[in-house]
């Protein structure tokens, strides 16, 4: 490895480092607040409850949601499964995009096979497969549809889908949004998105710890719990409480993770999400411009001027993606991800299946020097 600090460019998978204050909040919780929230009335139980509800308020405010309808769970995958497996019944029809992560596609394919749910994929337009509101409107008009589910931005190409326009076009069919790639990376106001539900990871753009995820529910959707158990409330009943958030938060919550996620959202709010988005998008444009000048490099799903996150996929002619990523790590200390990125449907759509791509994911702490180092390293390796 060359001299200098390691360069982390894999924010599409998980953020690193975490936001300032996250470690401190988690440590404080474990040292001073780690009672079981809602289970009793002693000081540690009260402290744990307060820490979790403070985090709930912070996250709801940051994402434009109702705190009572802001739910905590183990991650985006858990909440996507909860919504899909409890909302779709035998014979229902669901429409999705061709850019989905396996956190959406695998539950859908299981429902297709086990319950006879009809899964319709809107393939979108152009090389990037970006779906349009008109395309979804036509799909819904073709047959009765129970649900629309789509990613807010592709984890492979970084392209941002026109979610608000799609929601207006298909109303009153409920729209569920996978926001794993956009929460914390783009301004998100759930109250104006038009979606029935929005799911996001805590550990990606929100800069919180792994093992944390959020479900935002609108007023027009009533999700059933995927798991049932203790909540600390209505303990006299053997049925789940009907009020939120208890109805969907069975079992002891991940208190340290929630406290850390709340601290991350406070930092993001103070830093300014618009400034973070502008920073990441400026760097991804710089990266795309630099890589496009390297012989043999091909960008995938990149449309200059279109709305993008900080994710960019590329390949280098004559080079194996995995070997090139390993050499970038060993030789240059640059960490990016090769492969299919848990999104084979997206790679089929953009023509990079089965080899996949190299994916760079930019975060708020990356710099011009990081981007230029990747371009220079790819140029050096591609010439060999």
Secondary structure as a PSIPRED ss2 file (coil, helix, strand):
# PSIPRED VFORMAT (PSIPRED V4.0)

   1 X C   1.000  0.000  0.000
   2 X C   1.000  0.000  0.000
   3 X C   1.000  0.000  0.000
   4 X C   1.000  0.000  0.000
   5 X C   1.000  0.000  0.000
   6 X C   1.000  0.000  0.000
   7 X E   0.000  0.000  1.000
   8 X E   0.000  0.000  1.000
   9 X C   1.000  0.000  0.000
  10 X E   0.000  0.000  1.000
  11 X C   1.000  0.000  0.000
  12 X C   1.000  0.000  0.000
  13 X C   1.000  0.000  0.000
  14 X C   1.000  0.000  0.000
  15 X C   1.000  0.000  0.000
  16 X C   1.000  0.000  0.000
  17 X C   1.000  0.000  0.000
  18 X C   1.000  0.000  0.000
  19 X C   1.000  0.000  0.000
  20 X C   1.000  0.000  0.000
  21 X C   1.000  0.000  0.000
  22 X H   0.000  1.000  0.000
  23 X H   0.000  1.000  0.000
  24 X H   0.000  1.000  0.000
  25 X H   0.000  1.000  0.000
  26 X H   0.000  1.000  0.000
  27 X H   0.000  1.000  0.000
  28 X H   0.000  1.000  0.000
  29 X H   0.000  1.000  0.000
  30 X H   0.000  1.000  0.000
  31 X H   0.000  1.000  0.000
  32 X H   0.000  1.000  0.000
  33 X H   0.000  1.000  0.000
  34 X C   1.000  0.000  0.000
  35 X C   1.000  0.000  0.000
  36 X C   1.000  0.000  0.000
  37 X C   1.000  0.000  0.000
  38 X C   1.000  0.000  0.000
  39 X C   1.000  0.000  0.000
  40 X C   1.000  0.000  0.000
  41 X C   1.000  0.000  0.000
  42 X C   1.000  0.000  0.000
  43 X H   0.000  1.000  0.000
  44 X H   0.000  1.000  0.000
  45 X H   0.000  1.000  0.000
  46 X H   0.000  1.000  0.000
  47 X H   0.000  1.000  0.000
  48 X H   0.000  1.000  0.000
  49 X H   0.000  1.000  0.000
  50 X H   0.000  1.000  0.000
  51 X H   0.000  1.000  0.000
  52 X H   0.000  1.000  0.000
  53 X H   0.000  1.000  0.000
  54 X H   0.000  1.000  0.000
  55 X H   0.000  1.000  0.000
  56 X H   0.000  1.000  0.000
  57 X H   0.000  1.000  0.000
  58 X H   0.000  1.000  0.000
  59 X H   0.000  1.000  0.000
  60 X H   0.000  1.000  0.000
  61 X H   0.000  1.000  0.000
  62 X H   0.000  1.000  0.000
  63 X H   0.000  1.000  0.000
  64 X C   1.000  0.000  0.000
  65 X C   1.000  0.000  0.000
  66 X C   1.000  0.000  0.000
  67 X H   0.000  1.000  0.000
  68 X H   0.000  1.000  0.000
  69 X H   0.000  1.000  0.000
  70 X E   0.000  0.000  1.000
  71 X E   0.000  0.000  1.000
  72 X E   0.000  0.000  1.000
  73 X E   0.000  0.000  1.000
  74 X C   1.000  0.000  0.000
  75 X C   1.000  0.000  0.000
  76 X H   0.000  1.000  0.000
  77 X H   0.000  1.000  0.000
  78 X H   0.000  1.000  0.000
  79 X H   0.000  1.000  0.000
  80 X H   0.000  1.000  0.000
  81 X H   0.000  1.000  0.000
  82 X H   0.000  1.000  0.000
  83 X H   0.000  1.000  0.000
  84 X H   0.000  1.000  0.000
  85 X H   0.000  1.000  0.000
  86 X H   0.000  1.000  0.000
  87 X H   0.000  1.000  0.000
  88 X C   1.000  0.000  0.000
  89 X C   1.000  0.000  0.000
  90 X C   1.000  0.000  0.000
  91 X C   1.000  0.000  0.000
  92 X C   1.000  0.000  0.000
  93 X E   0.000  0.000  1.000
  94 X E   0.000  0.000  1.000
  95 X E   0.000  0.000  1.000
  96 X E   0.000  0.000  1.000
  97 X E   0.000  0.000  1.000
  98 X C   1.000  0.000  0.000
  99 X C   1.000  0.000  0.000
 100 X C   1.000  0.000  0.000
 101 X C   1.000  0.000  0.000
 102 X H   0.000  1.000  0.000
 103 X H   0.000  1.000  0.000
 104 X H   0.000  1.000  0.000
 105 X H   0.000  1.000  0.000
 106 X H   0.000  1.000  0.000
 107 X H   0.000  1.000  0.000
 108 X H   0.000  1.000  0.000
 109 X H   0.000  1.000  0.000
 110 X H   0.000  1.000  0.000
 111 X H   0.000  1.000  0.000
 112 X H   0.000  1.000  0.000
 113 X H   0.000  1.000  0.000
 114 X H   0.000  1.000  0.000
 115 X H   0.000  1.000  0.000
 116 X C   1.000  0.000  0.000
 117 X C   1.000  0.000  0.000
 118 X E   0.000  0.000  1.000
 119 X E   0.000  0.000  1.000
 120 X E   0.000  0.000  1.000
 121 X E   0.000  0.000  1.000
 122 X E   0.000  0.000  1.000
 123 X C   1.000  0.000  0.000
 124 X C   1.000  0.000  0.000
 125 X E   0.000  0.000  1.000
 126 X C   1.000  0.000  0.000
 127 X C   1.000  0.000  0.000
 128 X C   1.000  0.000  0.000
 129 X C   1.000  0.000  0.000
 130 X E   0.000  0.000  1.000
 131 X C   1.000  0.000  0.000
 132 X C   1.000  0.000  0.000
 133 X H   0.000  1.000  0.000
 134 X H   0.000  1.000  0.000
 135 X H   0.000  1.000  0.000
 136 X H   0.000  1.000  0.000
 137 X H   0.000  1.000  0.000
 138 X H   0.000  1.000  0.000
 139 X H   0.000  1.000  0.000
 140 X H   0.000  1.000  0.000
 141 X H   0.000  1.000  0.000
 142 X H   0.000  1.000  0.000
 143 X C   1.000  0.000  0.000
 144 X C   1.000  0.000  0.000
 145 X C   1.000  0.000  0.000
 146 X C   1.000  0.000  0.000
 147 X E   0.000  0.000  1.000
 148 X E   0.000  0.000  1.000
 149 X E   0.000  0.000  1.000
 150 X E   0.000  0.000  1.000
 151 X E   0.000  0.000  1.000
 152 X C   1.000  0.000  0.000
 153 X E   0.000  0.000  1.000
 154 X C   1.000  0.000  0.000
 155 X C   1.000  0.000  0.000
 156 X C   1.000  0.000  0.000
 157 X C   1.000  0.000  0.000
 158 X C   1.000  0.000  0.000
 159 X E   0.000  0.000  1.000
 160 X E   0.000  0.000  1.000
 161 X C   1.000  0.000  0.000
 162 X C   1.000  0.000  0.000
 163 X H   0.000  1.000  0.000
 164 X H   0.000  1.000  0.000
 165 X H   0.000  1.000  0.000
 166 X H   0.000  1.000  0.000
 167 X H   0.000  1.000  0.000
 168 X H   0.000  1.000  0.000
 169 X H   0.000  1.000  0.000
 170 X H   0.000  1.000  0.000
 171 X C   1.000  0.000  0.000
 172 X C   1.000  0.000  0.000
 173 X C   1.000  0.000  0.000
 174 X C   1.000  0.000  0.000
 175 X E   0.000  0.000  1.000
 176 X E   0.000  0.000  1.000
 177 X E   0.000  0.000  1.000
 178 X E   0.000  0.000  1.000
 179 X C   1.000  0.000  0.000
 180 X C   1.000  0.000  0.000
 181 X C   1.000  0.000  0.000
 182 X C   1.000  0.000  0.000
 183 X E   0.000  0.000  1.000
 184 X C   1.000  0.000  0.000
 185 X C   1.000  0.000  0.000
 186 X E   0.000  0.000  1.000
 187 X C   1.000  0.000  0.000
 188 X C   1.000  0.000  0.000
 189 X C   1.000  0.000  0.000
 190 X H   0.000  1.000  0.000
 191 X H   0.000  1.000  0.000
 192 X H   0.000  1.000  0.000
 193 X C   1.000  0.000  0.000
 194 X C   1.000  0.000  0.000
 195 X C   1.000  0.000  0.000
 196 X C   1.000  0.000  0.000
 197 X E   0.000  0.000  1.000
 198 X E   0.000  0.000  1.000
 199 X E   0.000  0.000  1.000
 200 X E   0.000  0.000  1.000
 201 X E   0.000  0.000  1.000
 202 X C   1.000  0.000  0.000
 203 X C   1.000  0.000  0.000
 204 X C   1.000  0.000  0.000
 205 X C   1.000  0.000  0.000
 206 X C   1.000  0.000  0.000
 207 X C   1.000  0.000  0.000
 208 X C   1.000  0.000  0.000
 209 X C   1.000  0.000  0.000
 210 X C   1.000  0.000  0.000
 211 X C   1.000  0.000  0.000
 212 X C   1.000  0.000  0.000
 213 X E   0.000  0.000  1.000
 214 X E   0.000  0.000  1.000
 215 X E   0.000  0.000  1.000
 216 X E   0.000  0.000  1.000
 217 X E   0.000  0.000  1.000
 218 X C   1.000  0.000  0.000
 219 X C   1.000  0.000  0.000
 220 X C   1.000  0.000  0.000
 221 X C   1.000  0.000  0.000
 222 X C   1.000  0.000  0.000
 223 X C   1.000  0.000  0.000
 224 X C   1.000  0.000  0.000
 225 X C   1.000  0.000  0.000
 226 X C   1.000  0.000  0.000
 227 X C   1.000  0.000  0.000
 228 X C   1.000  0.000  0.000
 229 X C   1.000  0.000  0.000
 230 X C   1.000  0.000  0.000
 231 X C   1.000  0.000  0.000
 232 X C   1.000  0.000  0.000
 233 X C   1.000  0.000  0.000
 234 X C   1.000  0.000  0.000
 235 X C   1.000  0.000  0.000
 236 X C   1.000  0.000  0.000
 237 X C   1.000  0.000  0.000
 238 X C   1.000  0.000  0.000
 239 X C   1.000  0.000  0.000
 240 X C   1.000  0.000  0.000
 241 X C   1.000  0.000  0.000
 242 X C   1.000  0.000  0.000
 243 X C   1.000  0.000  0.000
 244 X C   1.000  0.000  0.000
 245 X C   1.000  0.000  0.000
 246 X H   0.000  1.000  0.000
 247 X H   0.000  1.000  0.000
 248 X H   0.000  1.000  0.000
 249 X C   1.000  0.000  0.000
 250 X C   1.000  0.000  0.000
 251 X C   1.000  0.000  0.000
 252 X C   1.000  0.000  0.000
 253 X C   1.000  0.000  0.000
 254 X C   1.000  0.000  0.000
 255 X H   0.000  1.000  0.000
 256 X H   0.000  1.000  0.000
 257 X H   0.000  1.000  0.000
 258 X H   0.000  1.000  0.000
 259 X H   0.000  1.000  0.000
 260 X H   0.000  1.000  0.000
 261 X H   0.000  1.000  0.000
 262 X H   0.000  1.000  0.000
 263 X H   0.000  1.000  0.000
 264 X H   0.000  1.000  0.000
 265 X H   0.000  1.000  0.000
 266 X H   0.000  1.000  0.000
 267 X H   0.000  1.000  0.000
 268 X H   0.000  1.000  0.000
 269 X H   0.000  1.000  0.000
 270 X H   0.000  1.000  0.000
 271 X H   0.000  1.000  0.000
 272 X C   1.000  0.000  0.000
 273 X H   0.000  1.000  0.000
 274 X H   0.000  1.000  0.000
 275 X H   0.000  1.000  0.000
 276 X H   0.000  1.000  0.000
 277 X H   0.000  1.000  0.000
 278 X H   0.000  1.000  0.000
 279 X H   0.000  1.000  0.000
 280 X H   0.000  1.000  0.000
 281 X H   0.000  1.000  0.000
 282 X H   0.000  1.000  0.000
 283 X H   0.000  1.000  0.000
 284 X H   0.000  1.000  0.000
 285 X H   0.000  1.000  0.000
 286 X H   0.000  1.000  0.000
 287 X H   0.000  1.000  0.000
 288 X H   0.000  1.000  0.000
 289 X H   0.000  1.000  0.000
 290 X H   0.000  1.000  0.000
 291 X H   0.000  1.000  0.000
 292 X C   1.000  0.000  0.000
 293 X C   1.000  0.000  0.000
 294 X C   1.000  0.000  0.000
 295 X C   1.000  0.000  0.000
 296 X C   1.000  0.000  0.000
 297 X E   0.000  0.000  1.000
 298 X E   0.000  0.000  1.000
 299 X E   0.000  0.000  1.000
 300 X E   0.000  0.000  1.000
 301 X C   1.000  0.000  0.000
 302 X C   1.000  0.000  0.000
 303 X C   1.000  0.000  0.000
 304 X C   1.000  0.000  0.000
 305 X C   1.000  0.000  0.000
 306 X C   1.000  0.000  0.000
 307 X C   1.000  0.000  0.000
 308 X E   0.000  0.000  1.000
 309 X C   1.000  0.000  0.000
 310 X C   1.000  0.000  0.000
 311 X E   0.000  0.000  1.000
 312 X E   0.000  0.000  1.000
 313 X E   0.000  0.000  1.000
 314 X E   0.000  0.000  1.000
 315 X E   0.000  0.000  1.000
 316 X E   0.000  0.000  1.000
 317 X C   1.000  0.000  0.000
 318 X C   1.000  0.000  0.000
 319 X C   1.000  0.000  0.000
 320 X C   1.000  0.000  0.000
 321 X H   0.000  1.000  0.000
 322 X H   0.000  1.000  0.000
 323 X H   0.000  1.000  0.000
 324 X H   0.000  1.000  0.000
 325 X H   0.000  1.000  0.000
 326 X H   0.000  1.000  0.000
 327 X H   0.000  1.000  0.000
 328 X H   0.000  1.000  0.000
 329 X H   0.000  1.000  0.000
 330 X H   0.000  1.000  0.000
 331 X H   0.000  1.000  0.000
 332 X H   0.000  1.000  0.000
 333 X C   1.000  0.000  0.000
 334 X E   0.000  0.000  1.000
 335 X E   0.000  0.000  1.000
 336 X C   1.000  0.000  0.000
 337 X E   0.000  0.000  1.000
 338 X E   0.000  0.000  1.000
 339 X E   0.000  0.000  1.000
 340 X C   1.000  0.000  0.000
 341 X C   1.000  0.000  0.000
 342 X C   1.000  0.000  0.000
 343 X C   1.000  0.000  0.000
 344 X H   0.000  1.000  0.000
 345 X H   0.000  1.000  0.000
 346 X H   0.000  1.000  0.000
 347 X H   0.000  1.000  0.000
 348 X H   0.000  1.000  0.000
 349 X H   0.000  1.000  0.000
 350 X H   0.000  1.000  0.000
 351 X C   1.000  0.000  0.000
 352 X C   1.000  0.000  0.000
 353 X C   1.000  0.000  0.000
 354 X C   1.000  0.000  0.000
 355 X C   1.000  0.000  0.000
 356 X C   1.000  0.000  0.000
 357 X E   0.000  0.000  1.000
 358 X E   0.000  0.000  1.000
 359 X E   0.000  0.000  1.000
 360 X E   0.000  0.000  1.000
 361 X E   0.000  0.000  1.000
 362 X C   1.000  0.000  0.000
 363 X C   1.000  0.000  0.000
 364 X C   1.000  0.000  0.000
 365 X C   1.000  0.000  0.000
 366 X C   1.000  0.000  0.000
 367 X C   1.000  0.000  0.000
 368 X H   0.000  1.000  0.000
 369 X H   0.000  1.000  0.000
 370 X H   0.000  1.000  0.000
 371 X H   0.000  1.000  0.000
 372 X H   0.000  1.000  0.000
 373 X H   0.000  1.000  0.000
 374 X H   0.000  1.000  0.000
 375 X H   0.000  1.000  0.000
 376 X H   0.000  1.000  0.000
 377 X H   0.000  1.000  0.000
 378 X H   0.000  1.000  0.000
 379 X H   0.000  1.000  0.000
 380 X H   0.000  1.000  0.000
 381 X H   0.000  1.000  0.000
 382 X H   0.000  1.000  0.000
 383 X C   1.000  0.000  0.000
 384 X C   1.000  0.000  0.000
